Amino acid sequence: MSLGGATEGSIWSIWYEIDHVDPAWNSIPYGVAMPNQRMYVLNPQGEHCPTGVIGEIHIGGTGVALGYWRDEKLTNERYTEHPTLGRLYHTGDLGRWTPDGHIEFIGRNDFQVKLNGYRVELGEIAAKLTRLPGVDRAVARIQQGDKHDRLVAYLVPAADYAPLAGAGDPDLDKQTFLLSGHGVLETASPGFRLEPCLDPAAYARAKSYRQFLDDDIEPEPLHKHFLEVVASTAHSPATGRATPALEDWSAVLGQLSAVSLPDRALPKYRYPSAGSAYPVRTFVHLSGRAEGPVGGGHYYHPLTGELRPHDLAAMAGPPSAAEGDELHLVVHWPAITPLYGERARHLALLETGHMLALLTGALDARGIGYEVLLDERTIDDEHTAVCRIVLGGTGGFAPARLDLACFLRETGTTHYVEQDGSRRYAADELPVFDRTSDVYAILRRARCLLTLEGGGGVHDAVSAGFLFQRLSERLRADGMGTCPLGLRITEHGVYTMAVGMVDEPAREAPDSPADPQTLTEAVTRELAEALPDYMLPSGYGVLDALPLSANGKLAADRLPPVEFAGVHVEPAPGTERTLAEAWSDILGRPVTAISANDSFFSVGGNSLAAMKLVRLLQQDLGFELKLRDLYQNDTILKLAEHVGTAQADAVREEGEL
């Protein structure tokens, strides 16, 4: 049972029996009047509001108090004698009658404001915001500015919200952290330089693709290539050589080398790493039988191609009893844990699998026998050895038996459906905060998601990285691009990879940026389906909790200002510049202050200004434009694109509102 009311109306005046909760409700219905009480929704003239129309909630009946003790002024303000309804208390709350005969609580009437000539219901905006995935509480406010006021909102994430990108250090400057290259060991002394043959074009093709063509993907070739990869791992090089020559070391370790590509701030590797952190280091124990570097422990520096002397026994453990050459893959936790927190271990194991696929592929190609030993062993607080490759062994590497599931994206949506239709993955159910991530941007563009399913052990995680590395190479040969995702889309999912067709320019490009949404864009995309344009906030703040006063009410004066630090987009010469000058004339703002990505209605435009702008563009500048076109394309960028493709028979609608 839900109870509501006011102290001025005997505390409880309205109730609602909760039987079920309709997902379409903004909130639990306020309900109906309790016995001997009366509840009314009236407009400012004291008339009853029709069903669905918002008005102020009034309390009548025998429970209404006489007034405030020794406060005649406040009593006269809040209590009135209605000509037909009798003595009423003005609650200051907004509500409306529903078709079911209940009152729906909307919010306080001091949350009803005017902006750019429109009446804005702040409570209704907040109610819609709290229905977004991942949002626990929300509040909308008018933020005053020097030039114009803005409608803004504040969001509080749900208590169980865990960022899709991982719960790393929230204060970490990610870009500075990555540029520091914590995964590379720089303290080892310079050593013997190998000469791997590195092809920058091959590195560019091996990137993670985040933009795809909209062409459909057929699942049959994907399964075929996966079966080929699994079958190829059954080979064990039992008769291979035990001791690599110097050129062998260059070819094998060269698989893990990085190169510099144009327009990339970070080095490019042939395998992916979560966040480009590359925390897994490679150490080598040499028996000294081959020419070149001396025997003992070495660190392989991926940027210089050097084998640098290093006390391997202290780092990766003593060599095996065979006293042969060995490779060791060791995770350096300070290079990834600040980014991903508890997820760092799983992501590092996946990366180990990718590296293992490249190393063993080169060993197979050169006829060198090996045996892979997976043994997660803590070395110290910063290092864990996870994989050892003993050269001259005969065991090879047998990946865990993982199942491949294929999900295809439905055109025009972010819904992925398994090939047989039995399972679905809906990316639009992700918390709205995650829709600003690269992962969500990729999910909007990929045509297929592949996921490997199995258990949660070390062998499964390393095997998943191994198999997807080999599979990606085969798919690229068929004109497809791939991007591994740190995303679990099924109950037993170990690793997920996005797949889509790519063209030749995309393959040759040094990088493939994701182009994620801002939080404002992500929320606006959702709210625009339920609210008019003038009720869409132009910016958002994310808070751990809303500031409250001592009596538990919102302390609006303690809300931090929403920062609008977006990049100013200079209107391009031609149509964009012409539109900017027209905006400047109508809004009375300097043309230099107008950004091509500003909404007309967020920088001072209202319905009257919109009509004036359309008239100016039609009559003086010759644009074929309707008023509704401006509402649907409210930035200079959108409007310029629209008028460039508008049909010549567009008609004027000067009076349309």
Beta strands, then each sheet from edge to edge (+ up, - down):
strand 1: 2-4
strand 2: 14-16
strand 3: 32-33
strand 4: 37-42
strand 5: 55-61
strand 6: 79-82
strand 7: 86-97
strand 8: 103-108
strand 9: 112-115
strand 10: 118-121
strand 11: 135-143
strand 12: 150-157
strand 13: 192-193
strand 14: 280-286
strand 15: 296-301
strand 16: 306-309
strand 17: 326-332
strand 18: 370-380
strand 19: 383-391
strand 20: 403-409
strand 21: 415-418
strand 22: 424-426
strand 23: 448-453
strand 24: 480-485
strand 25: 493-501
strand 26: 539-542
sheet 1: 1+ 2- 3+
sheet 2: 4+ 5- 7+ 6-
sheet 3: 4+ 5- 7+ 8-
sheet 4: 9+ 10-
sheet 5: 11+ 12- 26-
sheet 6: 13+ 16- 15+ 14- 17+ 19- 18+
sheet 7: 22+ 21- 20+ 23- 25+ 24-
end
